[in-house]
């Protein structure tokens, strides 16, 4: 059920945060101020290079109803920036999430339709949040569980939208059909939507060179890899893939390499894996072991978005402005959001620091122009 209808004003509240999980207290604050409903569900439109829908492996599900404790737990969690949306679903606040992403974002890909529906709830044995989705995004991190093992399951409605141009959005969705007219919603924008680094790939490039980093990333984002981790129905297959990747490095091109190639198409596997192993072999022997170890440590996050390695992904602020405005128009939102949250994401190295200030001002300007808003209340929560 969408949020309740309310009168619109000319002002809009914008919360600017650094870490994306700090958007959660901003949303709770908007509920306290009655800018968002507390007793009915509302949707969120989520512009981001990452879905931020991971279940935490350590935070009890019960903290979804204890905001202050939840904020502290997310701050302390290594993956807190990716774990803040599911508690909103589990607490009964979100009706749906529209994840607007770019072509270089590899999560939730494959043959599935744009609409996903599954449940999140408290796993009876662990007390943690788990989901019933068999997407690779959840299989990899152990976030999936059987529906019979959940307490208080809540429906998650996820629409995944590739958005590299307005026509692409218009062909995929008319949000008025989903939300209805004049209902509350959150517009959430992470600035890494426009240009995103994979800090793990960046570190590999710094230490061992661009050629190795690009070869490793090509192996991680290949269509065959994406099919493996995006369309899995069997937890064991995912575990076997990552085991083969590790064996490939640890055995230095022997049995593990053969096993890893088997996970790719016959035509592309030898080329993709062979190129990666050739780059490893080109390193001095005393450095090669360190490179193996670093890639192994990051093996399950190597496919996180890294936009600069994609063809025609040179950052241009004016082009990003045009894109953002066209995508907002393409979503066909007939009224302004009840609250806007903007995450800078520079301290975790996803958004380049050299671009963040211009991106932030651009996003605010486009939102103002698109929705014809004359007054802003900007809350800076980055300090």
N, C-alpha and C positions, 0 to 999 in steps of 0.2 A: 504494500500500500504506500503510495507516495505521501509526502508531507502535507500538512494542512495548509489551506489557502489563507493568505493574509494580505493586508494592504501593503502596497509598495511605496517606498520613499525614494527620494532622489539621492540619498547618501548610501554608501556601501562601506562595509568594514573589511579592511585588508590586513591580515596578519602576515608579517614577513618573519620567517624563522630560518635558522641555519640548518640544523638536523631535521630531516623530514618527520621524524616521530614527534617533534614539538608542534606539529600541526594538530595533533590530538588534543592537547589542552586548549588550543585555540578554538576547536570545534565544540568542546565541552563548554567553554566560556560563552560561545554564541548561543548555546542551548539555555544557559542560565539567564542570558539577557533576552531570551524569547525571540531571538532572531532565527532560531531553528527550533522545531518542535521537540519536546521530550517524550511525549506519549504516543507519537506516530512516527513511522519510519520516513526517511528522506534519502534521496540518491546523492552520489558524489561523482563529479566529472573530474577525472584524474589524469592530467597531462604529465607524463613521466617516462623516463627511459627504462624504469623498472616497475613491476606491478605492485610491490610493497604488500603482498598478500601472504607472506610466509607465516606459518604458525611457529611460535617461539619454542625451542627445545627445552626451555628452563623456566619460563614464567607461568605460574598456575593460571588456569582459566578463570578461577574465581576473582583474580585481580581485575578482570574486565569490568567489575562492578565497584572497584575501589580506585578511583582515578589517581589520587596522589601516589599510592603505592605502585600503580601501573606505570606512571610517568618515571618514577625512580628505577623501576625494573627495566624499562625500555632504555633508559640512559645507560644502565650498567651492562645491558646485553650487547654482545658483539654484533648481532644482527638486528638491533633495535630499529634501525632506520627502515627495515623491510618488514617489520612485524606489527605495525601500528593500526592497520586497517581491519584485520580480522576481529580484534576485540570490539570494534564498533558494530560489526555484524552480530557477534555473539551476544552483546548487551542489548540487542534489539533496536538499534538506532538506524542502521543503514538498510535501505530496501534493495539497492543495487549500486554497482560501480561500473562506470564507463571508463575503461582504461584506454586513453588515446596515446598511441605510441608511434614510433618511426620504423622505417623498414629495417633498420639495423638493430632493432630490439628483438632478441631471439626467444624470449620466454613466451609460452602459450602459442606455439606455432604448430603447423601440421594440417591434417585433414579435417580437424574439428570445425564446426560452424563458429561464427563470431560470438554466439551466445552460449555461455556455460552456466549451468545451474547445478549446484551441489550444496552440501550442508557442512557447517562448522559446529563443533560442540566440544564438550569436555570429555576426554577419553576416560572411561571408568577406572581403568587400572592406574594410569599415570597422573590424572588430574590436569593434564595439559590440553591445550587446544589442538584438535586434529580435524582433518577434513575428509570428505568422502570422495574427492576428486582423484582420479588416477592420472592426472597430468604429470609429465616428467618433472615439472617444477616442484611438485609435492613428493613424488617418488624419491627423487634424489636426496632430499633432506629428511626423509622419514616422517613427513607430515600427513601421510595417508593412513586411514584406519577404516575398518569395516563399519558400516552404519549402525550395526547392532551394538557396537562398543561405545556409543556416544550417549552422554547425558545432555538434555536440553538442546537438541540440534536446532540450529537456525539456518534458514535458507540463505545462500549466497547467490546472487544473480550478477554475473559478470559479462559485460559486453566488451570485447577486445576490438579496437578499431585502429587499423593502420591509417596514418594521416600524414601523407607527404604532399597532398594537394586537396583543394576544396572539392573537386569532382569526385575524388576517391571517397571522401566522407559522405557526400550527398548520395552516392550510389549505395551506401551501406546502411544508413540509419536516418530516421527522423525521430529525434528524442521526444518530440511532443506526443508521439504515439505511445511512448513508454512512460513518460512522466505525467502526462496530462498538462493542462495549461495553468500557469500562475501558481505553481507549487514551489515550496522551499527546496533548494539544493545547494550543495557546496561546489565551488569551482576551485580545484586544487591544482597548482602548477609547480612542478619541480623544474628548476632551470636547466637540469641536465637533459631535459626533453629536447633542447635545441642543439646541444653539443655535449657529448658524454665521453669521459675517459673510463677505461677499465684500469683501476690503479694497479692491479696485479700484472697486467700486460705492460703497463708503463714501467713498472719496476724491473721486469724481465728485460725490456728494451734498454733501460739505463745501465743495467749490469752486464748484459750479454750481447747487446746489439739489436738493431731493428730487424735484421734478416731472420734471426731466430724467433724473435717475438711475433713477427708476422706469420712465420711458418706454423708456430704453435697455435696462434689464433685462427688461422685458416682451418687447421684440423678440428678445432673446438667448435667452429660455427658452420662447418660444412653442412649442406642439406641432409646428408646421411646421419651426421651426429645429431642434428636437430630432430630428425625423425625418431632417432633412438630415444632421446630424452624428452621429446614432445608428445609422442604417441604411445608411450609404453603402457601396456596393460599388466605387465609382470614385473614386480619389484626385483626379482632375481636377475632379469636381463640388464637392468640399469647397473646393479652391483657388479655383474660380470664385465660390463663395458669399462667401468672405472678401474676394475682390477686388471683388465687387459692393458689399459693405458699405463697404469703403474708398472706392470710387468714389462711392458715395452721399453720403458726407460731403465728400470732396475736391471734387466737382463741385457741391456745394451744391444738392441737390434735382433735378438735371437727369437725365442719362442713367443715372447710377448708381442713382438712386431707382427708376426704372422697372425696371432689371435686378434690384434687390433685391426688389421686390414680386413678381417672377416666381417667386422661391423660396418664397413663402408661398402658401397657398390663396387663390383669387381673392376669397373673401368676407372674409378677415381681413387679407390683405396690405396693401391701401390704408390700412386703419384703423391697423394696428400701426406700419407704417413712417411713415405720415402723422403720427401722434401724436408719434413720436420727432422727426421733422423740424420739426414745429410748435414743439416745446419748444426745439430749437436756434435756430429763427428768432426766438423771443421773447427771446433773450439779446442784450444790447448788442453791436454789431458788433465792438467791440474785444475782447470776451471770447469771442465765438463761435469765433474761430479757435483759441483755446487749448482750448476744449471739444472741438472737432473733433479736435485733435491728441491730447488725452488719451484720448479714447474709441478712436481709431484705434490708439494704442499698446497698449491693453488689449483689442482686439477679440476675440482668441482665448481670453480668460479671463473674458469678461463673463458667461458662463453658469455660472460656479462658484456653488455654493449660497450663497444669502443669505436666511436663513429669515425675517427680519423683514418681507420684502415679500410673504410668502405669507399668504393669508387664514387667520384663526384660528391664527396661529403665535406668539401671545403667550407668552413664556417664563414657566413656572410650575414651580418646583422640585418641589413635591409631585406634580404631574402627571407630571413627568419621572421621578420615583422610581417611581411606580406603573407607568409605561410600561416602564421598564428591567427591573423585576422581572418583569412579565408577559411581556416578550419573552424573557428568559432562561428562564423556565418553558416558554414556547412552543417554544423550541429543543429541549426534551426532552433536555438533557444530563444523563446519569444520575450523573455524578461531577464533582468539581471539576477545573478546568484544572491542568496541570502548572506553569504560570507565568502570571502576569497582567502585562500592560504597559499603563500608562495614560499617554497623551500629553496634556499640558495645552494646547499650541498657542495660547498667548497672545502670544508674541513675534512671531509672524507675523500676528497680529490676526484669526485665525479664531475663537478662543474669546474672548468678552468678558471682560476682566480682572475686572470687578465680580462675575462669577458663578463664576470658576474654582475658588476654594477650596471653596465649598459643593458644587459639582458633583463635585469630587474626593472629598470625604468621603462624599457620597451614593453614588457608584459603589462605593467600598470597602465601605460599609455594606450595600448591596444584595447584593454578591457574597458577603459573609460570611453574610448571612441566607439567601440562596438555596441555598448549598451547605453550610450549617450548619458553617462553619469556625470553630474556636475560637481558632486561633493564626495570626498573620500575621507574616511577615518583610518589612517594607517597606523598600525601598532607594530613597532619594531621589537621583536622578541629574539634578536640575534645576540644580545649582550648578556 
